[in-house]
Amino acid sequence: MIVSGAEAAGDRPLKIFLVAGEESGDQLGYKLMRALKHRLGPAGVTFAGVGGHAMEGEGLASLFPLSDIAVMGFSAVFARLPTIIARVHSTVDAAVAAAPDIMVVIDSPDFTHAVAKRVRKRLPSLPIVDYVSPSVWAWRPGRARKMRAYVNHVLALLPFEPQAHARLGGPACSYVGHPLVERLDELRPGASERGAQSTGGPATVLVLPGSRRSEITRLLPVFGETLARIDAAAQRPIRWVLPAVRHLADDIRASVASWPVKPEVTIGEEAKLAAFRQATAALAASGTVTLELALSGVPMVVGYRVSWLESQVRHVLTVSTITLANLILGENVIPERLQWDCTPDKLAATLLPLLSDTPERRAQLAGFERLLGAMSTGDETPSDRAARIILDTVRRSAEVPAT
C-alpha cells in the first residue's frame, strides 16, 4: 500500500528527519529523498536533519557539514571526539524539536545509532528506520537484539540480512537492494566491450589495491611483484589497468614507477567503469569493489593485508569469508589470499587460471549469474523499495494508539 502525505500526517506534508554520517549515506539519502518526493509529490513531504551535498541538492538544510563527523581511524576519531559528541546531542535536540512523523538513520552506526537511541528515549512513539544494517552477521551479533529497543525497521542492502536479523533476534528487516543494483547498465559490458576475452587475444587485467592510504601502502608492493610473475608466465599479452581514486593517484603513480611491469593508471569513476566493462580478470583488495566486479562479471582474486591489531578482529568474526559476493552466494566462489597467505606467488598462481577458459573461470562466472538473481529487486529500484517501506512504517505507526 502506498501512503500519501495527507493520509500519514493529516492535511500537512509528511515530516521526515534524516541522519546520514558520511558520503555513502549521503548518496543513499538523496536517492531516497527523490523517491519519496516521487511518491508523495514535492509538496507532500519535508525533510530536516543531517546530510551532505547530494542530500542538500534535494532540499535538505543540513544541521552541520558531514566533515564534522565523517572521520575514520581510531586516532582521527579520538581527536574529533568532542565535536562528534556535540553533534550527536545537537542532532537529537533538533530531531525532538522538529517532531517529525518518522526518523531515518542512514549507515554510519557509530554516529547515527547514538542519535537514534537518544531520540527514542525522548520521543518513545516516533518510528525509527535504519537504512543499512550494521554487520551483525559478521561480528558483535548481540547488537541485533539491542537494536530492537530503538529501531522499528531495518532496510538491508544485502539479501541475507533479513534472515540474519531474524536469527539474532533483531528488529524487523527487509531487503531493499544494494545501490549497485541501480548501476548494472554502467557495470555490465556491451556486446563489443569484452571482445578481447578470447583465449588468444590480449587480456585486460585490473589492479585494485584499495581506496585508503593504509591499504595501498600494504598491498601495492605485493601487487607489483604479482604482476611481474603473471606477466612472465601468462600465455597471452596483458594490458594492466589500475583505476585510482583521485586523492591517492600521485602516490600510486610514484609507487608503480619502479615496477618492472607498469600498469596504466586511470582516474575517475567513468574511467573505472569503462575498465570494468572491458576487463578479463582482476586482482583486488577486499571491499565494495569486489561486489562491483562480480556484478560486472569480472573473475577475480582478492588479496588483503591489515595491521597486527586489526588482524585480531578476524578471531571474533562469525563468517568464513570477507568477500561480499561470497557472503551473498553462501559459498566461496571468489578465492581470497589474506594476511600471510597474501604473497606474490600465491596471488599469481590463483589469478593465472582466470585469464583463459578454465574450470576456475567458469565457476566464478556461473556464480556471478546466481548473484544477479539473488540481488534482484524486480521492478522496483532499491530507493523506491526503501521509500515504500518507510511510508508503510509511518502508516502502521499512525494506526497504533500511543501508550
Phi, psi and omega per residue, in radians:
M1 nan 2.312 3.070
I2 -1.670 2.192 -3.124
V3 -1.718 2.393 3.092
S4 -1.540 2.870 3.099
G5 -1.046 -0.691 -3.128
A6 -1.144 -0.707 3.137
E7 -1.133 -0.653 -3.053
A8 -1.417 -0.568 -2.970
A9 -2.305 0.444 -3.119
G10 1.366 -2.391 -3.098
D11 -1.628 -0.033 -3.116
R12 -1.720 2.874 3.079
P13 -1.119 2.643 3.052
L14 -1.175 2.324 3.141
K15 -1.835 2.083 -3.108
I16 -2.095 2.225 3.108
F17 -1.776 2.069 -3.077
L18 -1.907 2.446 3.090
V19 -2.338 1.882 3.021
A20 -1.900 2.675 -3.059
G21 -2.061 -0.165 3.139
E22 -2.818 -3.121 -3.014
E23 -1.021 -0.742 -3.124
S24 -1.083 -0.676 3.086
G25 -1.187 -0.621 3.083
D26 -1.079 -0.694 3.120
Q27 -1.152 -0.748 3.061
L28 -1.132 -0.706 -3.062
G29 -1.125 -0.737 -3.093
Y30 -1.209 -0.621 3.094
K31 -1.176 -0.647 3.081
L32 -1.121 -0.785 3.121
M33 -1.024 -0.752 -3.138
R34 -1.115 -0.720 3.132
A35 -1.166 -0.675 3.109
L36 -1.148 -0.718 3.108
K37 -1.159 -0.584 3.099
H38 -1.141 -0.664 -3.124
R39 -1.345 -0.664 -3.012
L40 -1.793 -0.252 -3.004
G41 1.522 2.579 -3.104
P42 -0.977 -0.538 -3.129
A43 -1.531 -0.067 -3.054
G44 -1.629 -0.023 -3.096
V45 -2.632 2.506 3.021
T46 -2.198 2.668 -3.074
F47 -2.188 2.538 2.991
A48 -2.514 2.884 3.063
G49 2.280 -2.490 -3.018
V50 -2.225 2.285 3.102
G51 -2.868 -3.082 -3.123
G52 -1.866 -2.791 -3.036
H53 -1.098 -0.673 -3.112
A54 -1.144 -0.761 3.106
M55 -1.182 -0.635 3.081
E56 -1.102 -0.590 3.099
G57 -1.135 -0.382 3.090
E58 -1.655 0.081 3.027
G59 1.965 0.090 3.112
L60 -1.498 2.252 2.989
A61 -1.656 1.663 -3.038
S62 -1.115 2.491 3.135
L63 -1.115 -0.516 3.134
F64 -2.853 2.870 3.138
P65 -1.194 2.515 3.106
L66 -1.060 -0.453 -3.139
S67 -1.063 -0.344 3.091
D68 -1.141 -0.503 -3.015
I69 -2.169 -0.260 -3.071
A70 -1.466 1.344 3.122
V71 -2.156 2.654 -3.121
M72 -2.263 2.599 3.121
G73 1.649 2.512 -3.045
F74 -1.043 -0.807 -3.067
S75 -1.152 -0.690 3.135
A76 -1.163 -0.730 3.116
V77 -1.120 -0.754 -3.119
F78 -1.075 -0.731 -3.126
A79 -1.156 -0.559 -3.100
R80 -1.702 0.095 -2.994
L81 -0.976 -0.806 3.132
P82 -1.008 -0.711 3.120
T83 -1.142 -0.766 -3.123
I84 -1.077 -0.785 3.119
I85 -1.059 -0.752 3.127
A86 -1.095 -0.677 3.139
R87 -1.208 -0.599 3.044
V88 -1.024 -0.888 -3.072
H89 -1.176 -0.660 3.127
S90 -1.203 -0.590 3.100
T91 -1.184 -0.734 3.091
V92 -1.058 -0.825 -3.136
D93 -1.050 -0.720 -3.135
A94 -1.164 -0.676 3.123
A95 -1.125 -0.759 3.137
V96 -1.126 -0.743 -3.136
A97 -1.150 -0.587 -3.121
A98 -1.246 -0.437 -3.095
A99 0.825 1.044 -3.076
P100 -1.311 2.986 3.044
D101 -1.429 -0.429 3.131
I102 -2.819 2.645 3.032
M103 -2.055 2.381 3.095
V104 -2.111 2.038 3.061
V105 -1.744 2.425 -2.964
I106 -2.140 1.903 3.045
D107 0.984 -2.805 3.086
S108 0.756 1.040 -2.994
P109 -1.069 -0.498 3.132
D110 -1.028 -0.632 3.103
F111 -1.608 -0.922 -2.989
T112 -1.160 -0.614 3.128
H113 -1.289 -0.536 3.041
A114 -1.083 -0.657 3.070
V115 -1.196 -0.833 -3.065
A116 -1.045 -0.747 3.140
K117 -1.041 -0.751 -3.087
R118 -1.290 -0.628 3.082
V119 -1.160 -0.700 3.141
R120 -1.057 -0.655 3.118
K121 -1.143 -0.598 -3.081
R122 -1.616 -0.437 3.073
L123 -2.253 1.322 -2.992
P124 -1.037 -0.484 -3.076
S125 -1.640 -0.010 -3.128
L126 -1.301 2.150 3.074
P127 -1.216 2.406 -3.129
I128 -2.206 2.226 3.112
V129 -1.979 2.364 3.103
D130 -1.852 1.958 -3.135
Y131 -1.652 1.896 -3.058
V132 1.713 1.931 3.139
S133 -1.296 2.397 2.921
P134 -1.053 2.801 -3.070
S135 -1.396 1.021 -3.112
V136 -1.155 -0.382 3.140
W137 -1.355 -0.214 -3.098
A138 -1.845 -0.711 3.129
W139 -2.776 2.765 -3.049
R140 0.863 1.014 -3.090
P141 -1.106 -0.368 3.127
G142 -1.096 -0.293 3.108
R143 -1.090 -0.541 -3.085
A144 -1.041 -0.882 -3.132
R145 -1.116 -0.673 -3.139
K146 -1.118 -0.537 -3.123
M147 -1.127 -0.415 -3.124
R148 -1.047 -0.421 -3.108
A149 -1.261 -0.351 -3.058
Y150 -2.454 0.073 3.103
V151 -2.206 2.241 3.098
N152 -1.462 -0.635 -3.052
H153 -2.671 2.435 3.081
V154 -1.891 2.313 3.050
L155 -1.769 1.951 -2.995
A156 -1.667 2.485 3.089
L157 -1.571 -0.319 -3.069
L158 -2.027 2.405 -2.966
P159 -1.166 -0.356 -3.133
F160 -1.525 -0.121 -3.033
E161 -1.217 -0.636 3.053
P162 -0.995 -0.742 3.116
Q163 -1.136 -0.654 3.125
A164 -1.109 -0.765 3.123
H165 -1.149 -0.675 3.104
A166 -1.099 -0.733 -3.135
R167 -1.163 -0.616 -3.050
L168 -1.634 0.017 3.121
G169 1.356 0.502 -3.130
G170 -1.463 -3.031 3.120
P171 -1.194 2.991 2.974
A172 -0.973 2.441 -3.033
C173 -2.490 2.336 3.124
S174 -2.217 2.418 3.033
Y175 -1.354 2.118 3.107
V176 -1.883 -0.322 3.117
G177 1.958 2.565 3.113
H178 -1.411 2.514 3.135
P179 -1.013 -0.417 3.106
L180 -1.124 -0.423 3.122
V181 -1.067 -0.522 3.135
E182 -1.364 -0.071 -3.059
R183 -2.067 0.348 -3.083
L184 -1.045 -0.600 3.133
D185 -1.126 -0.524 3.105
E186 -1.405 -0.526 -3.055
L187 -1.523 -0.638 -3.053
R188 -1.450 2.436 -3.082
P189 -1.316 2.616 2.992
G190 -1.369 3.117 -3.042
A191 -1.053 -0.523 -3.058
S192 -1.805 0.036 -2.961
E193 -1.556 -0.281 3.092
R194 -2.141 0.619 -3.096
G195 -1.175 -0.278 -3.096
A196 -1.494 0.215 -3.080
Q197 -1.533 0.010 3.078
S198 -1.087 2.626 -3.003
T199 -0.940 -0.667 -3.053
G200 -1.589 -0.225 -3.069
G201 -1.449 3.042 3.098
P202 -1.182 2.585 3.120
A203 -1.881 2.480 2.987
T204 -1.791 2.045 -3.116
V205 -2.048 2.223 -3.110
L206 -1.547 2.508 3.049
V207 -2.058 2.038 -3.016
L208 -2.258 1.540 -3.031
P209 -1.505 0.154 3.104
G210 1.920 3.015 -3.083
S211 -2.047 0.113 3.112
R212 -2.011 2.579 -3.103
R213 -1.027 -0.692 -3.128
S214 -1.117 -0.612 3.131
E215 -1.174 -0.837 -3.088
I216 -1.216 -0.520 3.095
T217 -1.084 -0.728 -3.100
R218 -1.419 -0.580 -2.965
L219 -1.709 -0.521 -3.063
L220 -1.013 -0.794 3.128
P221 -1.051 -0.704 3.127
V222 -1.161 -0.774 -3.136
F223 -1.133 -0.660 3.124
G224 -1.052 -0.775 3.108
E225 -1.174 -0.596 3.118
T226 -1.108 -0.751 3.128
L227 -1.024 -0.746 -3.125
A228 -1.089 -0.708 3.141
R229 -1.173 -0.755 -3.126
I230 -1.177 -0.743 -3.106
D231 -1.065 -0.613 -3.135
A232 -1.304 -0.512 -3.035
A233 -1.727 -0.309 -3.035
A234 -1.154 2.572 3.141
Q235 -1.630 0.181 -3.125
R236 -2.589 2.721 3.086
P237 -1.161 2.577 -3.089
I238 -2.208 2.314 2.946
R239 -1.753 2.006 -3.122
W240 -1.650 2.274 -3.127
V241 -2.244 2.254 3.127
L242 -2.064 1.699 3.062
P243 -1.271 2.119 -3.060
A244 -1.961 2.560 2.974
V245 -1.285 2.548 -2.960
R246 -1.015 -0.730 -3.018
H247 -1.281 -0.188 3.115
L248 -1.992 0.034 -3.014
A249 -1.057 -0.752 -3.116
D250 -1.115 -0.743 3.119
D251 -1.104 -0.714 -3.131
I252 -1.156 -0.776 3.123
R253 -1.046 -0.713 3.131
A254 -1.124 -0.649 -3.114
S255 -1.229 -0.758 -3.055
V256 -1.375 -0.185 -3.121
A257 -1.056 -0.486 -3.119
S258 -1.669 0.009 -3.126
W259 -1.251 2.477 3.063
P260 -1.142 -0.556 3.042
V261 -2.013 1.983 -2.998
K262 -1.763 2.133 3.078
P263 -1.368 2.775 3.000
E264 -1.386 2.088 -3.120
V265 -1.621 2.119 3.117
T266 -2.008 2.740 -3.077
I267 -2.264 2.448 3.026
G268 1.814 2.683 -3.085
E269 -1.142 -0.699 -3.105
E270 -1.116 -0.742 3.119
A271 -1.162 -0.653 3.123
K272 -1.116 -0.816 -3.121
L273 -1.131 -0.649 3.087
A274 -1.095 -0.691 3.107
A275 -1.157 -0.678 3.094
F276 -1.027 -0.762 -3.068
R277 -1.219 -0.349 -3.121
Q278 -1.752 -0.142 -2.914
A279 -1.305 2.556 3.013
T280 -1.591 -0.701 -3.117
A281 -2.795 3.062 -3.100
A282 -2.614 2.611 2.952
L283 -1.962 1.999 -2.923
A284 -2.323 2.564 2.940
A285 -1.289 2.752 3.070
S286 -1.142 2.588 3.115
G287 2.540 -3.024 -3.121
T288 -1.054 -0.462 -3.130
V289 -1.035 -0.501 3.122
T290 -1.182 -0.592 3.071
L291 -1.257 -0.649 3.045
E292 -1.021 -0.801 -3.140
L293 -1.101 -0.772 -3.119
A294 -1.095 -0.759 3.120
L295 -1.178 -0.480 3.070
S296 -1.379 -0.248 -3.139
G297 1.462 0.567 -3.110
V298 -1.857 1.908 3.075
P299 -1.041 2.587 -3.003
M300 -2.649 2.896 2.895
V301 -2.104 2.350 3.120
V302 -1.763 2.181 3.053
G303 -2.108 2.446 -3.116
Y304 -2.743 2.469 3.031
R305 -2.383 2.469 3.067
V306 -2.253 3.049 3.088
S307 -1.193 2.882 3.132
W308 -1.020 -0.766 -3.112
L309 -1.080 -0.798 3.135
E310 -1.134 -0.565 -3.110
S311 -1.144 -0.389 3.138
Q312 -1.208 -0.379 3.072
V313 -1.078 -0.520 -3.135
R314 -0.957 -0.535 -3.082
H315 -1.278 -0.291 3.141
V316 -1.882 0.055 3.085
L317 -1.242 2.553 -3.135
T318 -1.911 0.303 3.115
V319 -2.176 2.776 -3.059
S320 -1.710 0.082 -3.113
T321 -2.622 2.676 3.067
I322 -1.883 0.104 -3.074
T323 -1.724 2.152 -3.008
L324 -1.015 -0.761 -3.124
A325 -1.060 -0.701 3.090
N326 -1.076 -0.727 3.137
L327 -1.095 -0.745 -3.122
I328 -1.177 -0.705 -3.116
L329 -1.344 -0.363 -3.109
G330 1.339 0.293 3.078
E331 -2.686 2.674 -3.064
N332 -1.531 1.310 3.116
V333 -1.215 -0.658 -3.106
I334 -1.671 2.142 -3.126
P335 -1.267 2.516 3.132
E336 -2.082 2.453 3.011
R337 -2.203 1.805 -2.964
L338 -2.018 2.567 3.091
Q339 0.896 -2.107 -3.057
W340 -1.263 -0.201 3.051
D341 -1.481 -0.164 -3.111
C342 -1.543 1.404 -3.116
T343 -2.124 2.718 3.125
P344 -0.980 -0.720 -3.124
D345 -1.095 -0.799 -3.087
K346 -1.267 -0.663 3.095
L347 -1.116 -0.778 -3.132
A348 -1.119 -0.768 -3.121
A349 -1.110 -0.543 -3.122
T350 -1.440 -0.553 -3.095
L351 -1.432 -0.605 -3.065
L352 -0.932 -0.757 -3.139
P353 -1.124 -0.295 -3.104
L354 -1.408 -0.091 -3.083
L355 -1.555 -0.066 3.111
S356 -2.458 3.086 -3.061
D357 -1.357 1.492 -3.082
T358 -2.065 2.893 3.042
P359 -1.003 -0.628 -3.138
E360 -1.119 -0.751 3.138
R361 -1.200 -0.783 -3.121
R362 -1.096 -0.619 3.140
A363 -1.124 -0.728 3.114
Q364 -1.170 -0.767 -3.126
L365 -1.080 -0.674 3.089
A366 -1.147 -0.692 3.093
G367 -1.096 -0.655 -3.127
F368 -1.172 -0.576 3.072
E369 -1.164 -0.684 3.063
R370 -1.142 -0.621 3.129
L371 -1.077 -0.739 3.113
L372 -1.021 -0.728 3.112
G373 -1.157 -0.730 -3.109
A374 -1.142 -0.535 -3.060
M375 -1.692 0.000 -3.096
S376 -1.083 2.504 3.044
T377 -2.025 0.325 3.085
G378 1.148 -2.392 -3.100
D379 -1.417 -0.226 3.141
E380 -1.602 2.467 2.933
T381 -1.356 2.795 3.068
P382 -0.948 -0.701 -3.132
S383 -1.148 -0.714 3.114
D384 -1.126 -0.749 -3.134
R385 -1.131 -0.725 3.110
A386 -1.080 -0.750 3.140
A387 -1.094 -0.734 -3.136
R388 -1.076 -0.775 -3.109
I389 -1.190 -0.657 3.097
I390 -1.079 -0.769 -3.141
L391 -1.201 -0.618 3.048
D392 -1.118 -0.650 3.119
T393 -1.142 -0.686 3.070
V394 -1.084 -0.798 -3.118
R395 -1.067 -0.809 -3.126
R396 -1.121 -0.654 3.120
S397 -1.120 -0.668 -3.132
A398 -1.204 -0.438 -3.134
E399 -1.407 -0.300 -3.102
V400 -1.691 2.050 -3.132
P401 -1.078 2.486 3.090
A402 -1.143 2.492 -3.131
T403 -1.941 nan nan
